């Protein structure tokens, strides 16, 4: 059986769920297949893992209310590019 490839933009969008084990087996397999052929996405995954590990160990109270507001604003303004 051939696994339908995923483009990088879709892989990047799904990596958080992938790391959390929240994807169905078929989607995880498609990501695994993509990662086996895409070094830039592997690098991004490693960076995401490092970020999650580093930030996951910070106590929440270390972020000021203004820092939280700035982060929420930055992510709130993020728009996914249209699919090609």
N, CA and C atoms as a LAMMPS dump frame, in Angstrom:
ITEM: TIMESTEP
0
ITEM: NUMBER OF ATOMS
252
ITEM: BOX BOUNDS ff ff ff
-5.0000000000000000e+02 5.0000000000000000e+02
-5.0000000000000000e+02 5.0000000000000000e+02
-5.0000000000000000e+02 5.0000000000000000e+02
ITEM: ATOMS id mol type element x y z
1 1 1 N 0.839 -1.173 0
2 1 2 C 0 0 0
3 1 3 C 0.888 1.242 0
4 2 1 N 0.55 2.214 -0.868
5 2 2 C 1.294 3.452 -0.969
6 2 3 C 0.695 4.488 -0.025
7 3 1 N 1.57 5.171 0.693
8 3 2 C 1.124 6.221 1.604
9 3 3 C 1.127 7.537 0.848
10 4 1 N -0.005 8.236 0.874
11 4 2 C -0.127 9.535 0.226
12 4 3 C 0.805 10.529 0.916
13 5 1 N 1.711 11.162 0.159
14 5 2 C 2.651 12.093 0.796
15 5 3 C 1.957 13.356 1.287
16 6 1 N 2.514 13.924 2.323
17 6 2 C 2.04 15.197 2.862
18 6 3 C 3.035 16.288 2.488
19 7 1 N 2.56 17.467 2.106
20 7 2 C 3.487 18.572 1.87
21 7 3 C 4.022 19.113 3.206
22 8 1 N 5.146 19.77 3.158
23 8 2 C 5.784 20.304 4.367
24 8 3 C 4.83 21.168 5.18
25 9 1 N 4.066 22.017 4.525
26 9 2 C 3.172 22.931 5.254
27 9 3 C 2.172 22.149 6.099
28 10 1 N 1.693 21.02 5.608
29 10 2 C 0.758 20.205 6.384
30 10 3 C 1.467 19.487 7.527
31 11 1 N 2.679 19.018 7.271
32 11 2 C 3.451 18.34 8.315
33 11 3 C 3.71 19.3 9.47
34 12 1 N 4.176 20.496 9.154
35 12 2 C 4.471 21.488 10.19
36 12 3 C 3.22 21.784 11.009
37 13 1 N 2.082 21.873 10.348
38 13 2 C 0.816 22.158 11.03
39 13 3 C 0.43 21.046 12.008
40 14 1 N 0.84 19.807 11.722
41 14 2 C 0.433 18.646 12.518
42 14 3 C 1.472 18.196 13.55
43 15 1 N 2.649 18.793 13.562
44 15 2 C 3.722 18.259 14.403
45 15 3 C 3.441 18.315 15.9
46 16 1 N 2.735 19.31 16.38
47 16 2 C 2.426 19.345 17.812
48 16 3 C 1.559 18.153 18.196
49 17 1 N 0.516 17.907 17.413
50 17 2 C -0.333 16.729 17.673
51 17 3 C 0.461 15.438 17.51
52 18 1 N 1.37 15.411 16.553
53 18 2 C 2.231 14.24 16.327
54 18 3 C 3.071 13.956 17.577
55 19 1 N 3.691 15.002 18.119
56 19 2 C 4.519 14.827 19.314
57 19 3 C 3.697 14.37 20.511
58 20 1 N 2.456 14.817 20.587
59 20 2 C 1.587 14.459 21.707
60 20 3 C 0.906 13.109 21.516
61 21 1 N 1.117 12.467 20.367
62 21 2 C 0.48 11.18 20.098
63 21 3 C -1.013 11.304 19.878
64 22 1 N -1.455 12.473 19.412
65 22 2 C -2.882 12.742 19.273
66 22 3 C -3.419 12.474 17.866
67 23 1 N -2.578 11.999 16.974
68 23 2 C -3.016 11.739 15.603
69 23 3 C -3.421 10.286 15.414
70 24 1 N -4.279 10.064 14.436
71 24 2 C -4.641 8.693 14.107
72 24 3 C -3.429 8.004 13.471
73 25 1 N -3.39 6.68 13.525
74 25 2 C -2.225 5.946 13.012
75 25 3 C -1.903 6.238 11.543
76 26 1 N -2.906 6.42 10.718
77 26 2 C -2.657 6.67 9.289
78 26 3 C -1.95 8.015 9.09
79 27 1 N -2.389 9.038 9.798
80 27 2 C -1.756 10.356 9.674
81 27 3 C -0.347 10.326 10.242
82 28 1 N -0.153 9.648 11.362
83 28 2 C 1.199 9.508 11.929
84 28 3 C 2.125 8.805 10.948
85 29 1 N 1.62 7.79 10.269
86 29 2 C 2.428 7.072 9.273
87 29 3 C 2.799 7.984 8.113
88 30 1 N 1.883 8.842 7.707
89 30 2 C 2.179 9.782 6.621
90 30 3 C 3.25 10.776 7.057
91 31 1 N 3.194 11.21 8.298
92 31 2 C 4.224 12.123 8.803
93 31 3 C 5.562 11.395 8.891
94 32 1 N 5.554 10.169 9.387
95 32 2 C 6.791 9.379 9.448
96 32 3 C 7.407 9.244 8.056
97 33 1 N 6.571 8.962 7.056
98 33 2 C 7.062 8.808 5.679
99 33 3 C 7.653 10.124 5.174
100 34 1 N 7.004 11.219 5.494
101 34 2 C 7.519 12.525 5.072
102 34 3 C 8.859 12.817 5.748
103 35 1 N 8.918 12.59 7.054
104 35 2 C 10.143 12.869 7.794
105 35 3 C 11.314 12.027 7.3
106 36 1 N 11.038 10.837 6.824
107 36 2 C 12.099 9.958 6.311
108 36 3 C 12.74 10.533 5.054
109 37 1 N 12.045 11.468 4.396
110 37 2 C 12.538 12.02 3.134
111 37 3 C 12.817 13.53 3.188
112 38 1 N 12.603 14.166 4.348
113 38 2 C 12.672 15.631 4.391
114 38 3 C 13.513 16.126 5.578
115 39 1 N 14.815 16.267 5.39
116 39 2 C 15.672 16.758 6.471
117 39 3 C 15.237 18.101 7.064
118 40 1 N 14.756 19.079 6.271
119 40 2 C 14.323 20.334 6.906
120 40 3 C 13.168 20.138 7.9
121 41 1 N 12.242 19.251 7.604
122 41 2 C 11.144 19.005 8.543
123 41 3 C 11.637 18.263 9.784
124 42 1 N 12.631 17.403 9.62
125 42 2 C 13.233 16.731 10.781
126 42 3 C 13.893 17.776 11.681
127 43 1 N 14.593 18.73 11.084
128 43 2 C 15.217 19.802 11.858
129 43 3 C 14.157 20.602 12.601
130 44 1 N 13.066 20.925 11.921
131 44 2 C 11.982 21.673 12.565
132 44 3 C 11.391 20.873 13.723
133 45 1 N 11.19 19.574 13.525
134 45 2 C 10.664 18.717 14.59
135 45 3 C 11.603 18.711 15.79
136 46 1 N 12.908 18.612 15.548
137 46 2 C 13.88 18.639 16.642
138 46 3 C 13.831 19.975 17.394
139 47 1 N 13.692 21.072 16.656
140 47 2 C 13.59 22.385 17.285
141 47 3 C 12.312 22.492 18.117
142 48 1 N 11.231 21.95 17.603
143 48 2 C 9.963 21.964 18.331
144 48 3 C 10.075 21.145 19.609
145 49 1 N 10.687 19.963 19.523
146 49 2 C 10.892 19.131 20.715
147 49 3 C 11.713 19.884 21.765
148 50 1 N 12.787 20.534 21.331
149 50 2 C 13.642 21.285 22.248
150 50 3 C 12.852 22.416 22.909
151 51 1 N 12.077 23.13 22.121
152 51 2 C 11.272 24.229 22.655
153 51 3 C 10.276 23.726 23.682
154 52 1 N 9.567 22.656 23.346
155 52 2 C 8.573 22.09 24.269
156 52 3 C 9.256 21.622 25.549
157 53 1 N 10.384 20.943 25.419
158 53 2 C 11.097 20.46 26.607
159 53 3 C 11.601 21.607 27.469
160 54 1 N 12.173 22.622 26.841
161 54 2 C 12.718 23.752 27.594
162 54 3 C 11.618 24.589 28.237
163 55 1 N 10.593 24.901 27.486
164 55 2 C 9.526 25.747 28.015
165 55 3 C 8.586 24.978 28.934
166 56 1 N 8.493 23.69 28.731
167 56 2 C 7.632 22.885 29.581
168 56 3 C 8.123 22.817 31.007
169 57 1 N 9.386 23.123 31.218
170 57 2 C 9.937 23.063 32.569
171 57 3 C 9.912 24.414 33.273
172 58 1 N 9.456 25.453 32.599
173 58 2 C 9.37 26.769 33.225
174 58 3 C 8.072 26.889 34.012
175 59 1 N 8.161 27.406 35.218
176 59 2 C 6.909 27.648 35.947
177 59 3 C 6.12 28.762 35.26
178 60 1 N 4.811 28.624 35.209
179 60 2 C 3.956 29.587 34.519
180 60 3 C 4.115 30.997 35.056
181 61 1 N 4.35 31.142 36.334
182 61 2 C 4.431 32.469 36.929
183 61 3 C 5.661 33.256 36.478
184 62 1 N 6.573 32.663 35.732
185 62 2 C 7.73 33.409 35.261
186 62 3 C 7.371 34.331 34.102
187 63 1 N 6.21 34.148 33.5
188 63 2 C 5.784 35.029 32.431
189 63 3 C 4.904 36.137 32.992
190 64 1 N 5.269 37.363 32.661
191 64 2 C 4.455 38.491 33.112
192 64 3 C 3.169 38.545 32.297
193 65 1 N 2.188 39.259 32.803
194 65 2 C 0.931 39.418 32.069
195 65 3 C 1.166 40.065 30.713
196 66 1 N 2.092 41.023 30.652
197 66 2 C 2.368 41.681 29.37
198 66 3 C 3.046 40.72 28.39
199 67 1 N 3.923 39.848 28.889
200 67 2 C 4.566 38.862 28.011
201 67 3 C 3.531 37.885 27.462
202 68 1 N 2.612 37.456 28.303
203 68 2 C 1.549 36.555 27.852
204 68 3 C 0.702 37.247 26.797
205 69 1 N 0.346 38.507 27.026
206 69 2 C -0.462 39.26 26.067
207 69 3 C 0.265 39.416 24.739
208 70 1 N 1.584 39.674 24.789
209 70 2 C 2.368 39.804 23.556
210 70 3 C 2.409 38.488 22.781
211 71 1 N 2.604 37.385 23.481
212 71 2 C 2.62 36.085 22.816
213 71 3 C 1.265 35.756 22.197
214 72 1 N 0.199 36.001 22.947
215 72 2 C -1.139 35.735 22.421
216 72 3 C -1.418 36.587 21.194
217 73 1 N -0.983 37.846 21.214
218 73 2 C -1.179 38.723 20.06
219 73 3 C -0.379 38.238 18.852
220 74 1 N 0.865 37.828 19.103
221 74 2 C 1.708 37.355 17.998
222 74 3 C 1.114 36.113 17.343
223 75 1 N 0.662 35.174 18.154
224 75 2 C 0.089 33.955 17.587
225 75 3 C -1.302 34.203 17.025
226 76 1 N -2.026 35.164 17.587
227 76 2 C -3.348 35.493 17.082
228 76 3 C -3.29 36.118 15.702
229 77 1 N -2.184 36.793 15.391
230 77 2 C -2.009 37.43 14.088
231 77 3 C -1.42 36.484 13.044
232 78 1 N -1.037 35.285 13.453
233 78 2 C -0.436 34.324 12.523
234 78 3 C -1.514 33.787 11.598
235 79 1 N -1.226 33.819 10.311
236 79 2 C -2.166 33.29 9.327
237 79 3 C -1.453 32.265 8.466
238 80 1 N -2.087 31.131 8.298
239 80 2 C -1.538 30.082 7.438
240 80 3 C -1.651 30.532 5.997
241 81 1 N -0.589 30.365 5.196
242 81 2 C -0.674 30.753 3.782
243 81 3 C -1.696 29.874 3.055
244 82 1 N -2.313 30.397 2.019
245 82 2 C -3.292 29.595 1.285
246 82 3 C -2.63 28.369 0.675
247 83 1 N -3.386 27.285 0.618
248 83 2 C -2.876 26.04 0.02
249 83 3 C -2.685 26.253 -1.466
250 84 1 N -1.6 25.697 -1.969
251 84 2 C -1.335 25.851 -3.407
252 84 3 C -1.814 24.668 -4.195
